[in-house]
Amino acid sequence: MPRSAHTRLIVLRHAKSAWPEGVPDHERPLAGRGRRDAPAAGRWLRDARCVPDLVICSTSRRTRETWELVAAELGAAPKVVFEQRVHEATASTLLDVVRAVPERRRTVLLIGHQPGVQDLVLSLAGEGDDEALARVQGKFPTSGIAVLLFPGPWSRLGPGTAALTAFAVPRG
């Protein structure tokens, strides 16, 4: 399949969240740093020409707030699906979610949580940028963005089938 026909999965860990006393995990908001970093992540995606045509976002407050701030920087309005299964998901569950993406979607942004996002990227990356892979292995910090190319279709995505082409941690 020619390189232009590849599908692209972008995995974003939500921006830095706050830990207010008495607030359930699912309802934790972004911290000040998260409110600064999420727009930087959006600018990075736009400047790297990684604008999605589909966003799959956890239903947690911090991921939804991350998406709102990222979206404001993209200059596009992709379809957004808020998916409960992404909250506290394992890599296996995240893979199931991505495998169900319609084939017409070429660039998908998945916004989720640790450790699932890091485990998913490490599982999928069979090749690619060695420096990016080493950085993902070391740490997948808040607002971290991993970009993977896969020669589709989404239903065949699996361990070792994608190439990690970039890893960035934009800061505001």
FENLIN-V480651 format. One record per helix or strand. SS is the DSSP state (@ for helix, = for strand). FROM is the first residue (numbers start at 1). TO is the last residue. If there is no record, write none. Layout:
BEGIN
ss={SS SS}
from={FROM FROM}
to={TO TO}
END
This chain:
BEGIN
ss={@ = = @ = @ = @ = @ @ = @ = @ = @ =}
from={3 7 17 25 30 32 54 61 79 84 91 107 116 125 130 144 154 162}
to={5 13 17 27 30 47 58 74 83 86 99 112 124 128 138 150 156 169}
END
